[in-house]
Amino acid sequence: MALKRDLGDAEVVAFDNLKRRGSELTLGRLRDGGVRFEHGDVRCAEDLGSLGPTDLVIECSAEPSVHAGYDGNPAYVVNTNLLGTINCLEYARRHGAAMVFLSTSRVYPIASLRAIPLEEKDERLVIPPGAAGPGWSEAGIGTDFPLSGSRSIYGATKLASELLIEEYRALYGLKVVINRCGVLTGPWQMGKVDQGVIVLWMARHVFGGPLGYMGFGGHGKQVRDLLHVDDLYDLVRLQVADLERFSQGVFNVGGGHGVSISLRELTNHCRRIAGREVALGSDPQTRDADVPYYITDNSAITAASGWAPRRSVEMVLGDIHAWLLENRAMLAPMFA
């Protein structure tokens, strides 16, 4: 919708299979915002082909759960994330379109992220002052972080997609921007335990329901940085305006240190903003795909564009809270 607002007469099309529960609630907003919606599946090249020619593809389709495939069936995540990217690349190539590809911080291997030395400080884990290693420092994780090792089926599909994009860049001259995003969040994300946890945490504090600290002793001190969807949009607009400059290499994109939070800190914020206490469970067992710490080092993208996230943790959570209250009747069943 923001893209349609800013591009004026350009036609903007949203293409989705509406598989995720609650995604159908956005259809009215899209219509009111002048965005054309087309129901289809990125796994099906014919569905994409029916859209007709385009100048720009924003490839944000995915099975986004890092735990996808751990039940022994990787078919949906592989077909959506990898085959879907292939279909989008072919669609863009045929029409001479540019592409923005939203990759993920989950391309970085789990064991290597877990091996970063951490210490407890107040209610979060931190990298000790002055500590640094290949691709990591107090500033966060950079794109030169080593890629050898297992990263989950989800992360592997995204990394494989990046490799294919490099080939399409080289062979066909396709202009593609690659952003490895941290934790994306904001209004209209239908949060779940395995993806969209920031929205889910606030929703539980508004509507009620169970919450719990999982993994790493069950203390809730694991840390992530948050990226408001509006901050990501600001960056994409800059990149699309200068594709020649940004369609080389890969960028890490996230909230950085200034917009980072632990689960314990998240709980405190939600209690204060929503004015409600929620009973919290604790499960010390760490799941296979979990990592205790990830903060994005934004230095490369900031140097290249001048961009930096502007929405603070307080603003991110405040926007989510206001959205939940404004749409309480519609959203409460989604988070039951």
C-alpha positions in Angstrom: 0.0 0.0 0.0 2.8 2.4 0.8 4.3 1.6 -2.6 1.1 2.4 -4.4 0.8 5.6 -2.3 4.3 6.8 -3.3 4.2 5.6 -7.0 0.9 7.3 -7.8 -0.2 6.0 -11.2 1.8 2.8 -11.2 -0.1 -0.4 -10.9 0.8 -2.4 -7.8 -0.2 -6.1 -7.6 -0.2 -8.2 -4.5 0.2 -11.9 -5.3 -0.4 -14.5 -2.5 -1.9 -17.9 -1.9 -3.4 -16.8 1.5 -2.2 -19.9 3.2 -1.2 -18.2 6.4 -4.2 -17.8 8.8 -5.3 -14.2 8.9 -3.7 -13.1 5.6 -7.2 -12.8 4.1 -7.9 -10.0 6.5 -5.6 -7.7 4.5 -7.7 -7.9 1.3 -9.9 -5.0 2.2 -7.0 -2.8 3.0 -5.3 -3.6 -0.3 -8.5 -2.8 -2.2 -9.0 0.4 -0.3 -5.4 1.3 -1.0 -5.7 0.8 -4.7 -3.6 -2.4 -4.8 -4.8 -5.1 -7.1 -4.8 -8.5 -5.4 -4.2 -11.8 -7.4 -4.7 -15.1 -5.7 -2.0 -17.5 -6.8 0.9 -19.7 -5.7 4.5 -18.9 -6.2 5.2 -22.6 -6.6 3.2 -22.5 -9.9 5.0 -20.7 -12.8 1.7 -20.5 -14.6 0.1 -18.5 -11.8 2.9 -16.0 -12.0 2.8 -15.9 -15.8 -0.9 -14.9 -15.7 0.0 -11.6 -14.0 1.4 -10.2 -17.3 4.5 -8.0 -17.7 6.0 -6.0 -14.8 8.9 -3.7 -14.1 9.7 -4.8 -10.6 9.3 -7.9 -8.5 9.5 -7.7 -4.7 10.2 -11.4 -3.8 9.0 -11.7 -0.2 7.1 -15.0 -0.6 8.2 -17.8 1.8 7.4 -20.4 4.3 9.0 -18.3 6.9 9.3 -20.7 9.9 12.9 -21.7 10.7 11.3 -24.9 12.2 9.7 -25.9 8.9 10.8 -29.4 7.8 11.8 -30.5 11.3 8.7 -32.7 11.3 10.3 -34.8 8.6 8.6 -33.3 5.6 10.5 -30.4 3.9 8.5 -30.4 0.7 6.5 -27.2 1.3 9.3 -25.1 2.5 11.7 -26.2 -0.3 9.1 -25.8 -3.0 7.9 -22.5 -1.8 11.2 -20.9 -0.9 13.5 -22.3 -3.6 11.2 -23.3 -6.5 9.3 -20.1 -5.8 12.4 -18.0 -6.2 13.3 -19.8 -9.4 9.8 -19.1 -10.8 10.1 -15.4 -9.7 13.6 -15.1 -11.4 12.2 -16.6 -14.6 9.2 -14.3 -14.5 11.5 -11.3 -14.0 13.9 -12.4 -16.7 11.2 -12.9 -19.3 9.9 -9.4 -18.7 13.2 -7.6 -18.1 12.1 -6.7 -14.6 14.3 -5.9 -11.6 13.9 -7.7 -8.3 14.2 -7.1 -4.6 14.8 -10.4 -2.8 14.1 -10.5 0.9 16.4 -13.1 2.3 17.0 -13.8 6.0 19.6 -13.7 8.8 18.9 -17.5 9.0 21.4 -18.1 6.2 24.1 -18.0 8.9 24.9 -21.4 10.4 23.4 -22.3 13.8 26.4 -23.9 15.4 28.6 -20.9 14.5 26.1 -18.4 15.9 25.8 -20.5 19.1 29.6 -20.5 19.4 29.8 -16.7 19.8 30.9 -16.0 23.4 28.1 -14.4 25.4 27.6 -13.2 28.9 24.6 -12.2 31.0 24.0 -8.5 31.7 20.8 -7.5 33.4 18.0 -9.1 31.5 19.8 -10.1 28.3 22.8 -11.8 26.8 25.5 -9.6 25.4 28.8 -10.0 23.5 31.6 -9.1 26.0 33.2 -5.7 25.4 36.0 -5.9 22.8 35.2 -9.4 21.8 35.2 -10.1 18.0 35.7 -12.9 15.5 35.2 -13.6 11.8 32.1 -11.7 10.8 31.0 -10.7 14.3 31.7 -8.1 16.9 29.8 -6.0 19.4 28.2 -4.2 16.4 26.5 -7.5 15.4 26.7 -10.0 12.6 28.1 -8.9 9.3 27.7 -10.4 5.8 31.3 -11.9 6.1 30.2 -14.2 8.8 31.3 -17.7 7.8 28.6 -19.7 5.9 30.0 -23.3 6.5 27.6 -25.5 8.5 23.9 -26.3 8.9 21.4 -23.5 9.1 17.9 -25.2 8.9 16.0 -26.2 5.8 14.5 -22.7 5.8 17.9 -21.0 5.9 19.3 -23.4 3.3 16.5 -22.6 0.8 17.1 -18.9 1.2 20.9 -19.2 0.8 20.4 -21.5 -2.3 18.0 -18.8 -3.7 20.8 -16.2 -3.2 23.2 -18.3 -5.1 20.8 -18.7 -8.0 20.3 -14.9 -8.0 24.0 -14.5 -8.4 23.9 -16.7 -11.5 21.0 -14.8 -13.0 22.9 -11.5 -12.3 25.9 -12.9 -14.2 24.2 -14.7 -17.0 21.3 -12.5 -17.8 22.2 -9.1 -16.4 19.2 -9.3 -14.0 19.2 -6.4 -11.5 18.4 -8.0 -8.1 18.9 -6.5 -4.6 19.4 -9.0 -1.8 18.6 -8.0 1.7 19.2 -10.5 4.6 16.6 -9.3 7.0 16.5 -9.7 10.8 13.3 -10.1 12.7 10.6 -8.2 10.7 7.6 -7.0 12.6 4.8 -4.5 12.7 1.0 -4.2 12.3 -0.7 -6.7 10.1 1.7 -9.5 10.8 -0.3 -12.5 12.0 2.3 -13.7 14.6 2.9 -17.2 15.7 5.3 -18.9 18.0 7.7 -20.0 15.2 7.5 -16.7 13.2 6.2 -13.3 14.1 6.8 -13.8 17.9 6.9 -10.0 18.6 3.3 -9.5 17.5 2.2 -12.7 19.2 3.8 -11.5 22.5 1.9 -8.3 22.4 -1.3 -10.0 21.3 -1.1 -12.3 24.3 -0.8 -9.3 26.6 -3.9 -7.7 24.9 -6.1 -10.7 24.4 -4.7 -13.2 26.9 -3.3 -16.7 26.3 -0.2 -18.7 27.1 3.4 -17.5 26.7 6.6 -19.1 27.8 10.4 -18.7 27.6 11.8 -21.6 25.5 15.4 -22.8 25.3 18.7 -21.7 26.7 17.7 -22.5 30.2 14.2 -21.0 29.9 15.3 -17.6 31.2 14.2 -15.5 28.3 17.5 -13.7 27.9 18.1 -14.6 24.2 18.3 -11.4 22.0 17.1 -10.4 18.6 16.9 -7.0 16.8 13.6 -5.8 15.4 13.0 -4.2 12.0 9.7 -2.3 11.6 8.2 -3.0 8.2 8.1 0.7 7.6 11.8 1.0 8.1 12.3 -1.9 5.6 10.0 -0.1 3.2 12.1 3.1 3.5 15.2 1.1 2.5 13.5 -0.7 -0.4 12.4 2.7 -1.9 16.0 3.9 -1.8 17.3 0.7 -3.4 14.7 0.7 -6.1 15.5 4.3 -7.0 19.1 3.3 -7.7 19.2 -0.3 -8.7 22.5 -0.1 -10.5 24.1 0.8 -7.2 22.5 -1.7 -5.0 22.1 -4.8 -7.2 25.6 -6.1 -6.4 26.5 -8.2 -3.4 24.3 -8.8 -0.3 23.2 -6.5 2.5 22.4 -7.3 6.2 19.4 -5.3 7.2 17.9 -5.2 10.7 17.2 -3.1 13.7 20.8 -3.2 15.0 21.8 -2.7 18.6 19.5 0.3 19.0 16.4 -1.7 18.2 17.2 -5.0 19.9 15.4 -6.8 22.7 15.4 -9.9 24.8 12.3 -11.9 25.6 12.4 -10.8 29.2 12.7 -7.2 28.1 9.9 -7.7 25.6 7.7 -9.0 28.4 8.4 -5.9 30.5 7.6 -3.6 27.6 4.3 -5.4 26.8 3.2 -5.4 30.4 3.7 -1.7 30.7 2.1 -0.8 27.3 -0.9 -3.1 27.5 -1.3 -2.7 31.3 -1.7 -6.4 31.8 0.2 -9.3 33.4 0.5 -12.6 31.6 1.5 -15.9 33.2 4.7 -17.1 31.7 5.9 -20.7 31.5 9.5 -21.8 31.1 11.0 -24.7 29.1 14.8 -25.0 29.3 15.0 -27.3 26.4 16.7 -25.7 23.4 15.2 -26.6 20.0 17.5 -27.6 17.1 17.1 -24.3 15.1 17.2 -21.9 18.0 20.1 -19.4 18.5 20.7 -17.3 21.6 21.7 -14.0 20.0 21.4 -12.3 16.7 21.9 -8.5 16.1 22.4 -7.1 12.6 25.5 -5.2 11.8 24.0 -2.6 9.5 27.3 -0.8 8.7 27.5 -1.9 5.1 24.0 -0.8 4.1 24.3 2.4 6.1 27.6 3.3 4.3 26.1 2.5 0.9 22.8 4.3 1.4 22.7 6.5 4.5 19.8 4.4 5.7 19.4 3.4 9.3 16.3 2.2 11.2 14.3 5.1 12.7 11.6 3.3 14.6 12.6 2.4 18.2 11.6 -0.6 20.2 9.0 1.6 21.9 7.6 2.8 18.5 7.5 -0.8 17.1 5.6 -2.1 20.1 3.4 0.9 20.3 2.3 0.5 16.6 1.5 -3.1 17.2 -0.4 -2.4 20.3 -2.5 0.3 18.6 -3.3 -1.9 15.7 -4.4 -4.7 18.0 -6.7 -2.4 19.9 -8.1 -0.7 16.8 -9.0 -4.1 15.2 -9.7 -6.0 18.4 -12.9 -7.8 17.3 -11.4 -8.9 14.0 -8.0 -10.0 15.4 -8.8 -11.6 18.7 -9.8 -14.9 17.1 -6.5 -15.0 15.1 -4.5 -15.0 18.3 -6.8 -17.4 20.3 
